[in-house]
């Protein structure tokens, strides 16, 4: 899987892919029509320079168009499949690491994107991108492997992979 990540592939469950595709279809269809109607209605109110509704609708349109571009990109790079079941660290797994080999200094996190994994706030684990320093370091590793990465402050940090488990939601 690590070679897929390097090429920009985004791993998605079928459920996450469907959710993102439905959001894209709504925003690029009915959602666009709704925002356009808000803008047209605000234009009818007169002076656009002092029309808060018009400016709010235009801002909403800008955010929506950015989200449409983001979703289109994600969907174009998506690989749909089930959560990895091997003991290899890959996008979509829950990873537990020990910092500098200290079994008392551990962290458990999900490797992937909060948005892509479809998390709704009920999951308390941290989520790290496979492109983050720790994500890049642990990607492709297995239980017992040691990975080293450079922290934002420049310090090298070593972690030992204690556990790799599929994310089950």
C-alpha positions in Angstrom: 0.0 0.0 0.0 2.8 2.4 0.6 3.6 2.7 -3.1 0.0 3.7 -3.7 0.2 6.4 -1.1 3.3 7.8 -2.8 1.3 8.1 -6.1 -1.4 10.1 -4.4 -4.0 7.3 -4.1 -6.5 7.9 -1.3 -7.8 4.7 0.4 -11.6 4.7 1.0 -14.1 2.3 2.3 -17.1 1.9 0.0 -19.2 3.7 2.6 -16.8 6.7 2.7 -16.6 6.8 -1.1 -20.4 6.8 -1.4 -20.7 9.6 1.2 -18.2 11.8 -0.5 -19.6 11.1 -3.9 -23.1 12.0 -2.7 -21.8 15.2 -1.2 -20.1 16.1 -4.5 -23.2 15.4 -6.5 -25.4 17.5 -4.2 -23.0 20.4 -4.1 -22.2 20.4 -7.8 -25.9 20.1 -8.7 -28.7 21.2 -6.3 -26.3 23.0 -4.0 -25.0 25.2 -6.7 -28.6 26.0 -7.8 -29.5 27.0 -4.2 -26.5 29.3 -3.8 -27.2 30.9 -7.2 -30.8 31.5 -6.2 -29.6 33.2 -2.9 -27.3 35.4 -5.0 -30.1 36.3 -7.4 -32.5 37.1 -4.6 -29.9 39.3 -2.9 -29.2 41.1 -6.2 -32.9 42.0 -6.4 -32.6 43.8 -3.1 -30.7 46.6 -4.7 -27.3 48.2 -3.8 -24.8 45.4 -3.7 -22.1 47.4 -1.9 -24.3 47.5 1.3 -26.1 44.2 0.8 -24.9 41.8 3.5 -27.0 38.9 2.1 -25.3 39.2 -1.2 -21.8 39.2 0.3 -22.7 36.2 2.5 -24.1 34.3 -0.5 -21.0 35.0 -2.5 -18.8 33.9 0.3 -20.9 30.7 0.7 -20.5 30.1 -3.1 -16.7 30.5 -2.8 -16.5 27.9 0.1 -18.8 25.6 -1.8 -16.8 25.7 -5.0 -13.6 25.0 -3.0 -15.2 22.0 -1.4 -16.4 20.8 -4.8 -12.8 21.0 -6.2 -11.5 19.2 -3.1 -14.1 16.4 -3.4 -13.5 16.0 -7.1 -9.8 15.6 -6.5 -10.3 13.1 -3.6 -12.8 11.0 -5.7 -10.5 11.0 -8.7 -7.6 9.5 -6.6 -9.8 7.1 -4.5 -9.2 3.4 -4.3 -12.2 1.7 -2.8 -11.7 -1.4 -0.7 -12.1 -2.9 2.8 -10.0 -1.8 5.7 -6.6 -3.5 5.5 -6.6 -6.7 7.7 -2.8 -7.4 7.6 -0.4 -6.4 10.3 1.1 -3.8 8.1 0.6 -0.1 8.8 -1.5 1.3 5.9 -4.1 4.1 5.6 -7.3 3.1 7.4 -5.6 1.3 10.4 -5.3 2.2 14.1 -1.7 2.2 15.1 -0.2 2.1 18.7 3.4 3.3 19.0 5.8 3.6 21.9 8.0 6.7 21.8 11.8 6.0 22.0 11.0 2.5 23.0 9.4 3.5 26.3 6.3 1.3 26.8 4.8 3.8 29.2 5.0 6.7 26.6 2.5 5.5 24.0 0.1 7.0 21.5 -2.7 5.4 19.5 -3.9 7.1 16.3 -5.7 6.4 13.1 -3.7 6.7 9.9 -5.7 8.5 7.2 -7.9 11.5 7.0 -10.7 12.3 9.5 -12.9 13.3 6.5 -12.1 10.3 4.4 -12.6 7.9 7.3 -16.0 9.4 7.8 -15.4 10.2 11.5 -18.2 12.1 13.2 -16.6 13.3 16.4 -17.4 10.1 18.3 -13.8 8.8 17.8 -11.3 10.2 20.3 -8.1 8.9 18.7 -5.9 11.3 16.9 -5.8 11.1 13.1 -2.6 11.5 11.3 -2.2 11.8 7.5 0.0 9.2 5.8 1.9 12.3 4.5 2.6 13.6 8.0 6.1 13.0 9.4 4.9 10.2 11.7 2.6 8.8 9.1 5.3 8.6 6.5 7.7 7.0 9.0 5.3 4.2 10.1 3.7 3.5 6.7 4.5 -0.1 5.6 5.9 -1.0 9.0 4.8 -4.0 11.1 4.3 -4.7 14.8 7.7 -4.6 16.5 9.4 -2.4 13.8 11.1 0.8 14.7 10.5 4.0 12.7 12.2 7.3 12.9 10.9 10.7 11.9 11.8 14.3 12.2 9.6 16.4 14.4 8.7 20.0 13.4 11.3 21.3 15.9 14.0 19.3 14.0 14.4 16.6 16.7 14.5 13.0 15.5 12.0 10.8 17.2 11.9 7.0 17.2 8.8 5.0 17.7 8.2 1.3 18.0 5.1 -0.1 16.5 3.2 -1.9 19.3 0.0 -2.7 17.5 -1.7 -2.4 14.1 -5.5 -3.0 13.9 -8.1 -2.3 11.2 -10.2 0.7 12.0 -13.7 -0.4 12.6 -15.5 2.9 13.2 
